[in-house]
Amino acid sequence: MTMPNMDGVIPYVIVNALGVATFAVAFALAMRGRRWALLAAGLAVGLLVFKGVITHLPVWEATLFPFASYIYLQSYWSPLIGLAFFGLAIPQLPVMWNRWVIAAVAAGVLVFGAQRTWWMVSRPSVGEDRYPDTAHHLEQSTGYTCAPCAAASAMSYLGQPYTERAMADLCLTVEEEGTTAFNTYRGLLMACADTAWRPRMRYLSVPELCTPGCIAVIDFPAIRHAITTVGLGDGVTLHDPLAGEPRHLSPALLAKQYGGTAIVFERR
């Protein structure tokens, strides 16, 4: 089932209009001369490298862009930079038909960007409308909703009830593909907006995870699986969405599977 999101219409229009504006500005700069085109191209390459780096360093990305609305731009980086490149390239081409070919490619990138950001307007309903139980545990109903269930378990500890489906919507979970670490952080950022808590994505050690009362959403990279842990001192309570109930996990076993990145909760 598809859920229309009228609140996403304005961000959708703004983001895609930004693509058109970027192309126009790049084209205007290139028309001023080759020097301007080269300077702008260098900036575009720098942005491309920058995005390539922080994509694989979600802690950095969350630190640099600690606001939920960044997600709208995050999904549009590639089309945006591509449109800048093509806008810079067209005035440099001496043959007219070459310019028309590149313009057609740019139009294709614009359409690709519009399709890639369509989730802002229309999203499938993912997961079931179930809350965590009295033990704060929530078993996933699909093979790809571990992150929303782990996030819902964490929010349950904070006294904020969320269903699997509601967290999947906030975390932008994709059918059959799951949820990225940054999108999980984004969902928790939105869920905590009106509470006394705020999520932070950090590099956390196993002893820090085991600190009594430390609530964290982490992943087991080897199996691309998200879980929630609650520190006990001698280990953690593990809320594995694949299991029917929570269980105790020792620091040694946790260290064998933990990837090093955690979303923890701090008081404002």
C-alpha positions as CSV (number, residue, x, y, z in Angstrom):
1,M,0.0,0.0,0.0
2,T,1.3,3.5,-0.9
3,M,1.0,6.3,1.6
4,P,0.6,9.8,0.1
5,N,2.7,12.4,2.0
6,M,1.4,15.9,1.4
7,D,4.0,17.4,3.7
8,G,6.6,16.1,1.3
9,V,5.3,18.0,-1.7
10,I,7.0,21.3,-0.9
11,P,10.4,19.7,-0.1
12,Y,10.1,17.6,-3.3
13,V,9.5,20.7,-5.4
14,I,12.2,22.7,-3.7
15,V,14.9,20.0,-4.1
16,N,14.1,19.4,-7.7
17,A,14.0,23.1,-8.4
18,L,17.4,23.3,-6.8
19,G,18.6,20.9,-9.5
20,V,17.3,23.1,-12.3
21,A,18.8,26.2,-10.6
22,T,22.2,24.5,-10.2
23,F,22.2,23.6,-13.9
24,A,21.3,27.2,-14.8
25,V,24.0,28.7,-12.6
26,A,26.7,26.3,-13.8
27,F,25.7,27.1,-17.4
28,A,25.9,30.8,-16.7
29,L,29.3,30.5,-15.1
30,A,30.6,28.5,-18.1
31,M,29.4,31.1,-20.5
32,R,31.5,33.7,-18.7
33,G,34.6,31.8,-19.8
34,R,36.7,28.7,-19.5
35,R,38.4,29.9,-16.3
36,W,35.1,30.2,-14.5
37,A,34.0,26.8,-15.8
38,L,37.2,25.1,-14.5
39,L,36.9,26.7,-11.1
40,A,33.3,25.5,-10.8
41,A,34.2,22.1,-12.1
42,G,36.9,21.8,-9.4
43,L,34.3,22.7,-6.8
44,A,31.9,20.1,-8.2
45,V,34.7,17.4,-8.1
46,G,35.5,18.4,-4.5
47,L,31.8,18.0,-3.5
48,L,31.6,14.6,-5.2
49,V,34.7,13.4,-3.3
50,F,33.4,14.8,-0.1
51,K,30.0,13.1,-0.5
52,G,31.8,9.8,-1.4
53,V,33.8,10.0,1.8
54,I,31.0,10.8,4.2
55,T,28.6,8.3,2.7
56,H,30.9,5.6,4.2
57,L,31.4,7.6,7.5
58,P,27.8,8.0,8.8
59,V,29.1,9.4,12.1
60,W,30.8,12.3,10.3
61,E,27.7,12.9,8.2
62,A,25.4,13.0,11.2
63,T,27.8,15.3,13.0
64,L,28.1,17.7,10.0
65,F,24.4,17.7,9.3
66,P,22.6,17.1,12.6
67,F,19.1,18.0,11.4
68,A,16.3,15.9,10.0
69,S,15.7,18.0,6.9
70,Y,19.1,17.2,5.6
71,I,17.7,13.8,4.4
72,Y,16.0,15.7,1.5
73,L,19.3,16.8,0.1
74,Q,21.1,13.6,1.0
75,S,19.2,11.6,-1.6
76,Y,19.8,14.3,-4.2
77,W,23.6,14.8,-4.1
78,S,24.4,12.7,-7.2
79,P,21.8,14.3,-9.5
80,L,22.7,17.8,-8.2
81,I,26.5,17.4,-9.0
82,G,25.7,15.7,-12.3
83,L,23.5,18.6,-13.4
84,A,26.3,21.0,-12.4
85,F,28.8,19.1,-14.6
86,F,26.6,19.1,-17.6
87,G,25.7,22.8,-17.2
88,L,29.4,23.5,-17.2
89,A,30.2,21.3,-20.1
90,I,27.6,22.4,-22.6
91,P,29.0,25.9,-23.4
92,Q,32.5,24.4,-23.8
93,L,31.5,22.1,-26.7
94,P,32.2,23.7,-30.1
95,V,29.8,21.5,-32.1
96,M,26.1,22.3,-31.7
97,W,24.8,18.7,-32.0
98,N,27.1,17.7,-29.2
99,R,25.6,20.4,-27.0
100,W,22.1,19.1,-27.7
101,V,23.2,15.5,-26.8
102,I,24.6,16.6,-23.5
103,A,21.5,18.8,-22.9
104,A,19.4,15.6,-23.4
105,V,21.6,13.7,-21.0
106,A,21.1,16.5,-18.4
107,A,17.4,16.3,-18.9
108,G,17.6,12.6,-18.2
109,V,19.5,13.3,-15.0
110,L,16.8,15.7,-14.0
111,V,14.1,13.1,-14.5
112,F,16.3,10.5,-12.6
113,G,16.5,12.9,-9.7
114,A,12.8,13.5,-9.7
115,Q,12.2,9.7,-9.6
116,R,14.8,9.2,-6.9
117,T,13.2,11.8,-4.6
118,W,9.6,10.7,-5.2
119,W,9.7,9.0,-1.8
120,M,9.1,12.5,-0.4
121,V,5.6,12.5,-1.9
122,S,4.6,8.8,-2.0
123,R,6.0,6.0,0.2
124,P,4.9,2.4,0.6
125,S,3.6,1.3,4.0
126,V,6.2,-1.0,5.5
127,G,5.9,-3.3,8.5
128,E,3.0,-3.9,10.9
129,D,1.2,-1.6,13.2
130,R,2.6,-3.3,16.3
131,Y,4.2,-1.7,19.4
132,P,7.1,-3.1,21.5
133,D,5.8,-5.4,24.4
134,T,6.2,-4.8,28.1
135,A,9.8,-5.8,27.9
136,H,10.4,-3.1,25.2
137,H,10.9,-5.9,22.6
138,L,9.6,-5.8,19.1
139,E,10.0,-8.7,16.6
140,Q,10.3,-7.7,13.0
141,S,7.5,-8.7,10.7
142,T,9.6,-8.6,7.5
143,G,13.1,-9.5,6.4
144,Y,14.0,-5.8,6.1
145,T,12.5,-4.0,9.1
146,C,15.1,-4.7,11.7
147,A,16.2,-1.1,12.0
148,P,12.7,0.3,12.6
149,C,12.0,-2.4,15.2
150,A,15.3,-1.7,17.0
151,A,14.5,2.0,16.9
152,A,11.0,1.4,18.3
153,S,12.5,-0.7,21.1
154,A,14.9,2.1,22.0
155,M,12.1,4.7,22.0
156,S,10.0,2.4,24.2
157,Y,12.8,2.7,26.9
158,L,12.5,6.4,26.6
159,G,8.7,6.3,27.2
160,Q,7.8,7.1,23.6
161,P,5.8,4.3,22.0
162,Y,6.2,3.8,18.2
163,T,5.0,1.0,16.0
164,E,7.2,-0.9,13.5
165,R,5.3,0.8,10.7
166,A,5.6,4.3,12.2
167,M,9.4,4.0,12.7
168,A,9.8,2.5,9.2
169,D,8.1,5.6,7.8
170,L,10.4,7.9,9.8
171,C,13.5,5.9,8.9
172,L,12.6,5.8,5.2
173,T,12.9,2.0,5.2
174,V,12.9,0.6,1.6
175,E,11.1,-2.6,0.8
176,E,13.5,-5.5,0.3
177,E,16.5,-3.2,0.9
178,G,16.1,-2.1,4.5
179,T,17.4,1.1,6.2
180,T,20.7,2.9,6.1
181,A,22.5,3.9,9.3
182,F,22.0,7.5,8.6
183,N,18.2,7.0,7.8
184,T,17.9,5.2,11.2
185,Y,19.5,8.2,12.9
186,R,17.2,10.5,11.0
187,G,14.1,8.6,12.1
188,L,15.2,8.7,15.7
189,L,16.0,12.4,15.4
190,M,12.5,13.0,14.3
191,A,11.0,10.7,16.9
192,C,12.9,12.5,19.7
193,A,12.1,16.0,18.4
194,D,9.6,16.9,21.2
195,T,11.2,14.9,24.0
196,A,13.9,15.5,26.6
197,W,16.2,13.2,24.6
198,R,18.3,13.6,21.4
199,P,20.1,10.8,19.5
200,R,23.8,11.0,18.6
201,M,25.7,8.8,16.2
202,R,29.0,8.0,17.7
203,Y,32.0,5.6,17.6
204,L,31.4,3.7,20.8
205,S,33.5,1.0,22.5
206,V,32.0,-2.2,23.9
207,P,32.7,-1.1,27.5
208,E,30.8,2.1,26.8
209,L,27.8,0.1,25.4
210,C,27.9,-2.0,28.6
211,T,27.6,1.1,30.8
212,P,24.5,0.6,33.0
213,G,21.5,2.4,31.4
214,C,23.2,3.1,28.0
215,I,20.5,2.7,25.3
216,A,21.9,2.2,21.8
217,V,20.9,1.2,18.4
218,I,23.8,-0.6,16.8
219,D,24.4,-2.9,13.9
220,F,26.0,-6.3,13.2
221,P,27.7,-5.5,9.9
222,A,28.5,-9.1,8.9
223,I,24.8,-9.8,8.6
224,R,23.6,-6.2,7.9
225,H,21.4,-6.3,11.0
226,A,20.2,-3.6,13.4
227,I,19.6,-4.3,17.1
228,T,19.1,-2.4,20.3
229,T,21.3,-2.8,23.4
230,V,20.8,-1.6,27.0
231,G,23.9,-1.6,29.2
232,L,23.9,-3.8,32.3
233,G,27.5,-3.4,33.5
234,D,28.4,-7.1,33.0
235,G,27.1,-7.0,29.4
236,V,23.9,-5.8,27.7
237,T,20.3,-6.7,27.2
238,L,20.1,-7.5,23.5
239,H,16.9,-6.7,21.6
240,D,17.3,-8.6,18.4
241,P,14.3,-8.0,16.2
242,L,14.8,-11.5,14.7
243,A,14.2,-13.0,18.2
244,G,11.0,-13.4,20.1
245,E,12.4,-11.9,23.3
246,P,15.4,-10.0,24.7
247,R,18.4,-11.8,26.1
248,H,21.6,-11.1,27.9
249,L,24.8,-10.8,25.8
250,S,28.3,-10.8,27.3
251,P,30.9,-8.1,26.3
252,A,33.0,-10.8,24.6
253,L,30.2,-12.0,22.4
254,L,29.1,-8.4,21.7
255,A,32.6,-7.5,20.6
256,K,32.6,-10.3,18.0
257,Q,29.7,-8.8,16.1
258,Y,29.5,-5.1,16.9
259,G,30.6,-2.8,14.0
260,G,31.7,0.2,16.1
261,T,29.0,2.7,15.3
262,A,26.1,3.4,17.6
263,I,23.2,5.7,17.9
264,V,23.0,6.6,21.6
265,F,20.6,8.9,23.5
266,E,21.5,12.0,25.6
267,R,19.4,14.4,27.6
268,R,19.1,17.8,26.1
